[in-house]
Amino acid sequence: MNALNDSSIAVVGPGAIGTAVAVALHEVGRTPLLCGRTHRDRLTLEDGDRLVTVSVPVWVNPAQVGRTVDLVFLAVKATQLEASAAWLAALCGPDTVVCVLQNGVEQLERVALHAPRARVVPTVVWFPAQARPNGSVRLRGDMRLSLPNTPEAGVVAEALQGSRCRVELSASFTALAWRKLLQNAAAGLMALTHRRSGMFSRSDIAELALAYLGECLAVARAEGAELGDEVLREILDKFQASPADMGTSILTDREAGRPLEWDVRNGIIARRGRARGIPTPISDILVPLLAAASDGPG
Ligand SMILES: NC(=O)c1ccc[n+]([C@@H]2O[C@H](COP(=O)([O-])OP(=O)(O)OC[C@H]3O[C@@H](n4cnc5c(N)ncnc54)[C@H](OP(=O)(O)O)[C@@H]3O)[C@@H](O)[C@H]2O)c1
């Protein structure tokens, strides 16, 4: 298959999440064009004992594509968005739908800056996946995405119809997206301690996490997310019930010395809080620590 295969779907950023979605599409006969930064001959997904391989190359030069596609799944990290803009420019026409598989609640405005002609749709990615040192990706849960109930999201649902990736179109997408953001914000504590979910069994960490989540919830509600107080406990319970060795992508990045998605996952609470006059004393300590851990100097 060459760069100009007739696929009308592309995955930009075939890492942990991008590989899982590419495999899901491949399994139902809709193998996407793979657009990345590092050339590979194939993608491999480990699902328990099963290995699924997509034997198509990862293309690394946007200039080689030469045509737009109907649907782009964008799965680069938020920190890699600018660097991947050339892919969006090459792949997107006025009818192209860009499904943003990233954490955060600012996907629409951030991606639209780089794909002004496209129809951008935000997503909540609910499943964990982990890139392995051998280049394969380990899926650690059933694949599920939430999207707002819009015509653009319908294009995404159709593309993934019949696949292992469940797509839910939600009328309360804002609340879902902020709920996931709260979960991500609390997970950021793991990047500071270099510890995995097991650390939430400590009473001092549990207390800090609940206080921080309360601060995040106040900002989320001010932003229009209808979330009840129970989400705080539910999120903590989820960390406490997870396998002690369950990490988070921001910890994986920290351990690999890569830039962290601190701004879209944690910085946003302080930024939006400031804009709305909501005090965020915990964020005011956590965010500079995460930013410095990510970007230095030193
Ligand atoms: N992993 C999870 O469990 C999980 C769960 C929910 C949400 N998310 C979110 O999903 C998003 C993707 O995360 P991930 O864990 O899949 O990240 P990842 O494994 O690091 O994958 C990112 C991919 O993008 C590629 N890339 C980097 N710069 C690029 C560029 N300029 N052009 C094209 N491709 C480029 C990377 O290539 P290289 O191979 O060269 O690095 C890599 O293949 C993040 O926002 C993350 O927070 C992740």
The ligand as an SDF file (V2000), in Angstrom:
LIG
                    3D

 48 52  0  0  0  0  0  0  0  0999 V2000
   -2.3720    6.7710   26.5690 N   0  0  0  0  0  0  0  0  0  0  0  0
   -3.5100    6.8280   27.2490 C   0  0  0  0  0  0  0  0  0  0  0  0
   -3.8590    5.9190   27.9980 O   0  0  0  0  0  0  0  0  0  0  0  0
   -4.4290    8.0090   27.0830 C   0  0  0  0  0  0  0  0  0  0  0  0
   -5.7300    7.8970   27.5850 C   0  0  0  0  0  0  0  0  0  0  0  0
   -6.6020    8.9660   27.3830 C   0  0  0  0  0  0  0  0  0  0  0  0
   -6.1760   10.0900   26.7130 C   0  0  0  0  0  0  0  0  0  0  0  0
   -4.8970   10.1650   26.2550 N   0  0  0  0  0  0  0  0  0  0  0  0
   -4.5080   11.3750   25.5370 C   0  0  0  0  0  0  0  0  0  0  0  0
   -4.3920   11.0250   24.1730 O   0  0  0  0  0  0  0  0  0  0  0  0
   -3.3990   11.8650   23.5400 C   0  0  0  0  0  0  0  0  0  0  0  0
   -2.3640   10.9600   22.8790 C   0  0  0  0  0  0  0  0  0  0  0  0
   -1.6870   10.2750   23.9180 O   0  0  0  0  0  0  0  0  0  0  0  0
   -0.8090    8.9530   23.6960 P   0  0  0  0  0  0  0  0  0  0  0  0
   -0.6230    8.3650   25.0380 O   0  0  0  0  0  0  0  0  0  0  0  0
   -1.3800    8.1320   22.5990 O   0  0  0  0  0  0  0  0  0  0  0  0
    0.5520    9.6120   23.1980 O   0  0  0  0  0  0  0  0  0  0  0  0
    1.8110    8.8930   22.4990 P   0  0  0  0  0  0  0  0  0  0  0  0
    1.7950    7.4350   22.7570 O   0  0  0  0  0  0  0  0  0  0  0  0
    3.0090    9.6860   22.8930 O   0  0  0  0  0  0  0  0  0  0  0  0
    1.5060    9.1060   20.9520 O   0  0  0  0  0  0  0  0  0  0  0  0
    1.7360   10.3060   20.2790 C   0  0  0  0  0  0  0  0  0  0  0  0
    2.1050    9.9510   18.8670 C   0  0  0  0  0  0  0  0  0  0  0  0
    2.2050   11.1600   18.1160 O   0  0  0  0  0  0  0  0  0  0  0  0
    3.3830   11.0770   17.3370 C   0  0  0  0  0  0  0  0  0  0  0  0
    3.8570   12.4110   16.9990 N   0  0  0  0  0  0  0  0  0  0  0  0
    4.5910   13.2710   17.7350 C   0  0  0  0  0  0  0  0  0  0  0  0
    4.8360   14.4100   17.0600 N   0  0  0  0  0  0  0  0  0  0  0  0
    4.2520   14.2420   15.8430 C   0  0  0  0  0  0  0  0  0  0  0  0
    4.1740   15.0500   14.6840 C   0  0  0  0  0  0  0  0  0  0  0  0
    4.7720   16.2460   14.6250 N   0  0  0  0  0  0  0  0  0  0  0  0
    3.5030   14.5650   13.6230 N   0  0  0  0  0  0  0  0  0  0  0  0
    2.9130   13.3640   13.6520 C   0  0  0  0  0  0  0  0  0  0  0  0
    2.9690   12.5400   14.7220 N   0  0  0  0  0  0  0  0  0  0  0  0
    3.6250   12.9800   15.8100 C   0  0  0  0  0  0  0  0  0  0  0  0
    4.3500   10.3300   18.2150 C   0  0  0  0  0  0  0  0  0  0  0  0
    5.4310    9.8590   17.4400 O   0  0  0  0  0  0  0  0  0  0  0  0
    6.7740    9.2400   18.0630 P   0  0  0  0  0  0  0  0  0  0  0  0
    6.5540    7.7600   17.9360 O   0  0  0  0  0  0  0  0  0  0  0  0
    7.8610    9.7730   17.2190 O   0  0  0  0  0  0  0  0  0  0  0  0
    6.8590    9.6990   19.5050 O   0  0  0  0  0  0  0  0  0  0  0  0
    3.4510    9.2330   18.7310 C   0  0  0  0  0  0  0  0  0  0  0  0
    3.3320    8.1900   17.7990 O   0  0  0  0  0  0  0  0  0  0  0  0
   -2.8300   12.7450   24.6560 C   0  0  0  0  0  0  0  0  0  0  0  0
   -3.5140   13.9620   24.7030 O   0  0  0  0  0  0  0  0  0  0  0  0
   -3.1500   11.9420   25.9160 C   0  0  0  0  0  0  0  0  0  0  0  0
   -3.2590   12.7580   27.0770 O   0  0  0  0  0  0  0  0  0  0  0  0
   -4.0210    9.1500   26.4100 C   0  0  0  0  0  0  0  0  0  0  0  0
  1  2  1  0
  2  3  2  0
  2  4  1  0
  4  5  1  0
  4 48  2  0
  5  6  2  0
  6  7  1  0
  7  8  2  0
  8  9  1  0
  8 48  1  0
  9 10  1  0
  9 46  1  0
 10 11  1  0
 11 12  1  0
 11 44  1  0
 12 13  1  0
 13 14  1  0
 14 15  2  0
 14 16  1  0
 14 17  1  0
 17 18  1  0
 18 19  2  0
 18 20  1  0
 18 21  1  0
 21 22  1  0
 22 23  1  0
 23 24  1  0
 23 42  1  0
 24 25  1  0
 25 26  1  0
 25 36  1  0
 26 27  1  0
 26 35  1  0
 27 28  2  0
 28 29  1  0
 29 30  1  0
 29 35  2  0
 30 31  1  0
 30 32  2  0
 32 33  1  0
 33 34  2  0
 34 35  1  0
 36 37  1  0
 36 42  1  0
 37 38  1  0
 38 39  2  0
 38 40  1  0
 38 41  1  0
 42 43  1  0
 44 45  1  0
 44 46  1  0
 46 47  1  0
M  CHG  2   8   1  16  -1
M  END
$$$$
